[in-house]
Amino acid sequence: MKALITAGGHGTRLRPITHTQNKHLIPIANKLMLAYALDYAKEAGIDEAGIIINGGDTSIEKAFGAGEDFGLKITYIEQSAPLGLAHVVKTAETFIGSDPFVFYLGDNILVGGIKKFIDDFNSHGSNCHLVLSEVPDPNRFGVADVKDGKIIGIEEKPKNPKSDLAVTGIYVYDSHIFEAVNNIKPSARGELEISDAHQYLLEKGYSVSYSEITGWWKDTGKPSDLLEANRLVLDNIKDERKGKIDSASTVSGRVVLGEGTKVTNSNIRGPVIIGNNVGIEGAYVGPYSAIGDGCEIINSEIEYSILMNDCRISNISRRIEASLLGSDVELLRSKSKPVTHRFILGDQSRVEID
């Protein structure tokens, strides 16, 4: 079995962060988003993965190389344009060949990985296995119509969903999916919809089975989704403290503290992950915060936020919450005193705050 993982698109809902980097390289709990997908593939016993990238984008290959660090052989496959998920599958036909494969959207994070779903696909002996999850807003997703334990229809982003079962970004196929993606037509928005490919399989009498996610799953399309995924991952970390904590500081809960990090006269309340060579002085770092390598937090308070590498927060008078800061961002005290602070900042931003 092979893995096909998406790492393309433009991440428009995550701008300005994605003006300067591929969204799949945004860290969740100090681990690159796409790294979770690669780990899931390896844990499932897969040793060969194809990663779909935008034409001309070299950032993913620079980050992950040939896949040795993950125990995988990685092939990078350029998609000419974002023409839909079924077009992604179509683009990868030469790479996949006749092998069964798991198709995984690289911006999805879930508990427990994907091995269970591959096992379910094998045990059902089906042509297509979908992973479903109950969601409060099914009109944002492909929606499965299920009757008597069988999928009888799939509809993409319906105005009036027939169920609350969204088709998540995890699909397992045999080679019949290529018949489907090569026979469907573009939708009204000009894309080859993966839901139409699934509907084609149903109408042609192919076997479409499913599993339901019983734990958590996040499609990290928006900043709020990133923060929630970060929270969910941090809920499962184990305490590991390699840095130095002085006697004037208080550290409680599950905290990961990287090498070369110094905590001085500060309060750290987990679950929190703090990278390498971070300086925290006279500060408060609250639950569900992920602080990247090389950051400084001085006389400031932050919680439920993501800071990428080399950020500096100094002398900010009000607590920063629910914020996403790109690499090399500086927040400095200014003269005025705002009531609150909430930030989504791209790489190399500079903001002075009173």
C-alpha positions as a printed NumPy array, in Angstrom:
array([[  0.   ,   0.   ,   0.   ],
       [  1.133,   3.526,  -0.829],
       [  0.179,   6.908,   0.617],
       [ -0.864,   9.949,  -1.386],
       [ -0.691,  13.121,   0.704],
       [ -1.731,  16.629,  -0.307],
       [  0.54 ,  19.584,   0.431],
       [ -0.598,  22.   ,  -2.26 ],
       [ -3.266,  24.676,  -2.441],
       [ -2.873,  28.288,  -1.397],
       [ -4.243,  28.35 ,   2.163],
       [ -6.197,  31.537,   1.54 ],
       [ -8.092,  31.257,   4.826],
       [ -4.784,  31.326,   6.708],
       [ -3.441,  34.532,   5.219],
       [ -1.282,  36.47 ,   5.947],
       [  0.679,  33.483,   7.338],
       [  0.427,  31.683,   4.009],
       [  1.602,  34.679,   1.99 ],
       [  5.12 ,  33.671,   2.971],
       [  4.96 ,  29.91 ,   3.52 ],
       [  3.076,  26.774,   2.584],
       [  0.388,  26.129,   5.202],
       [  1.529,  22.505,   5.569],
       [  4.735,  23.858,   7.127],
       [  2.865,  25.64 ,   9.923],
       [  3.73 ,  23.981,  13.252],
       [  1.142,  22.322,  15.473],
       [  2.619,  21.809,  18.96 ],
       [  6.043,  22.665,  17.476],
       [  5.805,  19.92 ,  14.831],
       [  5.24 ,  20.726,  11.169],
       [  1.68 ,  20.002,  10.139],
       [  2.682,  17.703,   7.285],
       [  4.956,  15.702,   9.592],
       [  1.886,  14.31 ,  11.336],
       [  0.63 ,  12.852,   8.037],
       [  4.008,  11.273,   7.294],
       [  4.171,   9.771,  10.776],
       [  0.65 ,   8.377,  10.382],
       [  1.669,   6.725,   7.11 ],
       [  4.756,   5.103,   8.626],
       [  2.814,   3.918,  11.688],
       [  0.348,   2.242,   9.303],
       [  3.152,   0.193,   7.756],
       [  3.472,   2.254,   4.583],
       [  6.958,   2.809,   3.186],
       [  6.269,   4.821,   0.025],
       [  4.464,   8.171,  -0.141],
       [  3.668,  10.629,  -2.882],
       [  3.263,  14.259,  -1.831],
       [  1.229,  16.563,  -4.061],
       [  2.772,  20.045,  -4.255],
       [  2.069,  23.257,  -6.119],
       [  4.001,  23.698,  -9.339],
       [  7.409,  25.224,  -8.617],
       [  7.11 ,  24.919,  -4.822],
       [ 10.367,  23.553,  -3.413],
       [  9.675,  24.314,   0.259],
       [  8.105,  20.941,   1.071],
       [ 10.98 ,  18.973,  -0.427],
       [ 13.492,  21.182,   1.43 ],
       [ 11.706,  20.411,   4.687],
       [ 11.267,  16.646,   4.255],
       [ 13.86 ,  15.592,   1.689],
       [ 13.652,  12.037,   0.385],
       [ 11.843,  10.888,   3.545],
       [ 14.677,   9.089,   5.377],
       [ 13.841,  10.737,   8.703],
       [ 10.347,   9.231,   8.509],
       [ 11.38 ,   5.821,   7.202],
       [  9.623,   6.587,   3.919],
       [ 10.525,   6.924,   0.285],
       [  8.933,  10.227,  -0.788],
       [  8.071,  11.176,  -4.359],
       [  7.047,  14.789,  -5.026],
       [  4.265,  15.217,  -7.576],
       [  3.444,  18.652,  -8.984],
       [ -0.199,  19.561,  -9.59 ],
       [ -0.539,  22.069, -12.416],
       [ -3.341,  24.001, -10.695],
       [ -5.74 ,  23.495,  -7.745],
       [ -8.427,  21.755,  -9.799],
       [-10.013,  19.626,  -7.1  ],
       [ -9.201,  16.551,  -5.028],
       [-10.275,  14.15 ,  -7.762],
       [ -7.786,  15.931, -10.022],
       [ -5.108,  15.285,  -7.371],
       [ -5.847,  11.56 ,  -7.589],
       [ -5.837,  11.728, -11.384],
       [ -2.45 ,  13.486, -11.331],
       [ -0.98 ,  10.713,  -9.176],
       [ -2.126,   7.766, -11.307],
       [  1.35 ,   7.045, -12.694],
       [  2.859,   7.078,  -9.193],
       [  0.165,   4.845,  -7.693],
       [ -0.11 ,   2.357, -10.546],
       [ -2.267,  -0.629,  -9.596],
       [ -1.482,  -0.487,  -5.863],
       [ -4.116,   0.229,  -3.214],
       [ -3.453,   3.515,  -1.464],
       [ -4.544,   5.833,   1.292],
       [ -5.323,   9.363,   0.178],
       [ -4.738,  11.775,   3.049],
       [ -5.255,  15.523,   3.105],
       [ -2.107,  16.898,   4.696],
       [ -3.875,  19.629,   6.664],
       [ -5.896,  17.127,   8.709],
       [ -4.877,  16.215,  12.256],
       [ -6.493,  13.361,  14.159],
       [ -5.956,  11.222,  17.222],
       [ -4.73 ,   7.689,  16.723],
       [ -3.468,   7.923,  13.145],
       [ -4.804,   6.092,  10.084],
       [ -3.823,   2.437,  10.56 ],
       [ -7.273,   1.476,  11.838],
       [ -8.941,   2.759,   8.685],
       [ -6.559,   0.895,   6.41 ],
       [ -7.245,  -2.255,   8.421],
       [-10.996,  -1.655,   8.022],
       [-10.559,  -1.252,   4.25 ],
       [ -8.725,  -4.573,   4.078],
       [-11.253,  -6.388,   6.262],
       [-14.22 ,  -5.109,   4.207],
       [-12.521,  -5.965,   0.936],
       [-14.103,  -2.859,  -0.575],
       [-13.061,  -0.729,  -3.534],
       [-13.302,   2.518,  -1.565],
       [-13.278,   3.144,   2.157],
       [-14.323,   6.523,   3.535],
       [-13.757,   7.91 ,   7.016],
       [-16.71 ,   9.831,   8.401],
       [-17.137,  12.149,  11.355],
       [-20.15 ,  13.863,  12.884],
       [-19.786,  17.632,  12.496],
       [-21.952,  20.617,  13.442],
       [-21.553,  22.221,   9.99 ],
       [-21.813,  19.425,   7.384],
       [-22.544,  21.903,   4.58 ],
       [-18.786,  22.703,   4.593],
       [-17.89 ,  19.134,   3.581],
       [-18.774,  16.22 ,   1.391],
       [-21.686,  14.557,   3.198],
       [-22.504,  10.845,   3.31 ],
       [-26.101,   9.633,   3.167],
       [-26.083,   6.426,   5.224],
       [-28.95 ,   3.94 ,   5.434],
       [-28.906,   0.607,   7.268],
       [-25.163,   0.806,   7.74 ],
       [-24.416,   1.461,   4.06 ],
       [-23.48 ,   4.609,   2.189],
       [-26.132,   5.221,  -0.461],
       [-25.044,   8.661,  -1.626],
       [-22.381,  11.353,  -1.367],
       [-23.004,  15.06 ,  -1.92 ],
       [-20.425,  17.852,  -1.949],
       [-21.18 ,  20.832,   0.338],
       [-24.963,  20.462,   0.171],
       [-27.254,  23.327,   1.132],
       [-29.55 ,  20.851,   2.873],
       [-27.368,  17.984,   4.162],
       [-29.023,  14.572,   4.461],
       [-26.895,  13.778,   7.511],
       [-24.29 ,  15.319,   9.791],
       [-21.671,  12.779,   8.668],
       [-18.851,  14.605,   6.927],
       [-16.402,  12.744,   4.727],
       [-13.074,  13.559,   6.348],
       [ -9.763,  13.936,   4.536],
       [ -8.913,  10.219,   4.81 ],
       [ -9.794,   7.871,   1.948],
       [ -8.568,   4.364,   1.083],
       [ -8.883,   3.106,  -2.503],
       [ -8.081,   0.335,  -4.879],
       [ -7.315,   1.154,  -8.512],
       [-11.   ,   1.546,  -9.485],
       [-10.846,   5.126,  -8.225],
       [ -8.937,   6.014, -11.398],
       [-11.909,   4.895, -13.494],
       [-14.025,   7.298, -11.472],
       [-11.75 ,  10.35 , -11.615],
       [-11.225,   9.875, -15.349],
       [-14.967,   9.799, -16.052],
       [-16.453,  12.57 , -13.923],
       [-16.904,  16.136, -15.175],
       [-15.844,  19.391, -13.477],
       [-18.362,  20.883, -11.062],
       [-19.885,  24.337, -11.391],
       [-16.813,  25.79 ,  -9.693],
       [-14.56 ,  24.181, -12.311],
       [-13.088,  21.443, -10.112],
       [-13.112,  17.661, -10.221],
       [-14.873,  16.902,  -6.945],
       [-13.838,  13.829,  -4.985],
       [-17.47 ,  13.458,  -3.844],
       [-18.489,  13.042,  -7.499],
       [-15.893,  10.29 ,  -7.857],
       [-17.327,   8.506,  -4.825],
       [-20.846,   8.89 ,  -6.19 ],
       [-19.638,   7.428,  -9.507],
       [-18.33 ,   4.342,  -7.687],
       [-21.665,   3.913,  -5.915],
       [-23.658,   4.244,  -9.134],
       [-21.425,   1.738, -10.937],
       [-21.967,  -0.823,  -8.209],
       [-18.521,  -0.733,  -6.627],
       [-18.229,  -1.398,  -2.903],
       [-17.929,   1.749,  -0.757],
       [-17.459,   1.038,   2.959],
       [-16.826,   3.415,   5.837],
       [-15.539,   3.924,   9.354],
       [-16.489,   6.627,  11.84 ],
       [-13.939,   8.605,  13.81 ],
       [-14.583,   8.139,  17.509],
       [-11.856,  10.49 ,  18.749],
       [-11.067,  14.001,  17.591],
       [-10.31 ,  15.138,  14.069],
       [ -9.527,  18.629,  12.793],
       [ -9.421,  20.06 ,   9.304],
       [ -7.013,  22.939,   9.914],
       [ -8.346,  25.336,   7.309],
       [ -8.745,  28.425,   9.512],
       [ -6.63 ,  30.042,  12.262],
       [ -9.163,  28.928,  14.871],
       [ -8.791,  25.334,  13.608],
       [ -5.006,  25.529,  14.011],
       [ -5.355,  26.708,  17.593],
       [ -7.877,  23.983,  18.354],
       [ -5.655,  21.301,  16.788],
       [ -2.751,  22.661,  18.841],
       [ -4.888,  22.339,  21.969],
       [ -5.897,  18.779,  21.16 ],
       [ -2.308,  17.677,  20.531],
       [ -1.041,  19.392,  23.696],
       [ -3.663,  17.538,  25.713],
       [ -1.647,  14.378,  25.013],
       [  1.933,  15.529,  25.633],
       [  4.171,  14.079,  28.338],
       [  6.192,  16.202,  30.729],
       [  9.793,  16.642,  29.525],
       [ 11.982,  19.445,  30.867],
       [ 15.484,  19.842,  29.424],
       [ 15.899,  23.593,  29.927],
       [ 16.736,  25.535,  33.09 ],
       [ 14.127,  26.865,  35.509],
       [ 15.247,  29.237,  38.264],
       [ 13.981,  29.09 ,  41.841],
       [ 11.812,  32.181,  41.396],
       [  9.737,  30.473,  38.7  ],
       [  6.686,  28.22 ,  38.984],
       [  6.103,  25.47 ,  36.432],
       [  2.993,  23.321,  36.772],
       [  1.157,  20.779,  34.644],
       [  2.608,  18.926,  31.663],
       [  5.37 ,  21.029,  30.136],
       [  7.863,  20.261,  27.383],
       [ 10.908,  22.494,  27.753],
       [ 13.584,  22.364,  25.057],
       [ 17.348,  22.336,  25.343],
       [ 19.02 ,  25.667,  26.013],
       [ 15.767,  27.252,  27.195],
       [ 15.838,  29.426,  30.314],
       [ 12.848,  30.304,  32.488],
       [ 13.469,  33.17 ,  34.901],
       [ 11.03 ,  34.605,  37.441],
       [  8.104,  33.322,  35.399],
       [  4.948,  31.231,  35.668],
       [  4.452,  28.385,  33.196],
       [  1.156,  26.525,  33.351],
       [  0.74 ,  23.458,  31.141],
       [ -0.035,  21.833,  28.92 ],
       [  2.601,  23.87 ,  27.113],
       [  5.405,  23.087,  24.663],
       [  8.426,  25.406,  24.529],
       [ 11.179,  24.879,  21.968],
       [ 14.966,  25.091,  22.142],
       [ 16.952,  28.198,  23.11 ],
       [ 13.909,  30.134,  24.3  ],
       [ 14.207,  32.927,  26.873],
       [ 11.262,  33.499,  29.228],
       [ 11.715,  36.237,  31.806],
       [  9.161,  37.833,  34.117],
       [  6.443,  36.237,  32.013],
       [  3.358,  34.056,  32.129],
       [  2.882,  31.266,  29.571],
       [ -0.549,  29.739,  29.956],
       [ -2.184,  26.484,  28.884],
       [ -2.285,  25.367,  25.25 ],
       [  0.605,  27.527,  24.113],
       [  3.257,  26.337,  21.657],
       [  6.429,  28.436,  21.641],
       [  8.885,  27.819,  18.799],
       [ 12.686,  27.722,  18.896],
       [ 14.641,  30.899,  19.57 ],
       [ 11.712,  32.918,  20.942],
       [ 11.842,  35.498,  23.74 ],
       [  8.944,  36.365,  26.052],
       [  9.801,  39.165,  28.465],
       [  7.453,  40.778,  31.006],
       [  4.43 ,  39.611,  28.999],
       [  1.597,  37.086,  29.221],
       [  0.419,  34.626,  26.583],
       [ -1.827,  31.578,  26.442],
       [ -3.743,  29.431,  23.935],
       [ -1.489,  30.649,  21.133],
       [  1.102,  29.49 ,  18.603],
       [  4.42 ,  31.304,  18.209],
       [  6.641,  30.149,  15.367],
       [ 10.426,  30.352,  15.566],
       [ 12.357,  33.463,  16.611],
       [  9.441,  35.569,  17.846],
       [ 10.016,  38.261,  20.47 ],
       [  7.334,  39.569,  22.82 ],
       [  8.46 ,  42.245,  25.226],
       [  6.687,  44.351,  27.859],
       [  3.156,  43.863,  26.53 ],
       [  0.758,  45.061,  29.198],
       [ -2.242,  42.859,  28.382],
       [ -2.42 ,  39.115,  28.006],
       [ -2.168,  37.766,  24.448],
       [ -4.667,  34.979,  23.728],
       [ -5.888,  32.929,  20.759],
       [ -3.103,  34.3  ,  18.571],
       [ -0.983,  32.918,  15.756],
       [  2.393,  34.564,  15.151],
       [  4.579,  33.745,  12.164],
       [  8.359,  33.385,  12.305],
       [ 10.509,  36.335,  13.403],
       [  7.609,  38.453,  14.671],
       [  8.241,  41.154,  17.27 ],
       [  5.617,  42.619,  19.601],
       [  6.987,  45.544,  21.587],
       [  5.445,  47.9  ,  24.089],
       [  4.385,  51.286,  22.74 ],
       [  2.861,  54.372,  24.389],
       [ -0.857,  53.76 ,  23.943],
       [ -2.762,  51.158,  25.973],
       [ -5.131,  48.967,  23.89 ],
       [ -7.978,  47.154,  25.614],
       [ -7.062,  43.784,  24.146],
       [ -4.633,  42.108,  21.775],
       [ -5.461,  39.499,  19.125],
       [ -2.986,  38.775,  16.35 ],
       [ -2.629,  36.744,  13.167],
       [  0.696,  37.917,  11.739],
       [  2.765,  36.767,   8.782],
       [  6.493,  36.086,   8.819],
       [  8.829,  39.008,   9.585],
       [  6.031,  41.26 ,  10.851],
       [  6.916,  44.05 ,  13.278],
       [  4.265,  45.532,  15.585],
       [  4.706,  48.115,  18.33 ],
       [  2.056,  47.976,  21.029],
       [  1.457,  50.326,  23.893]])
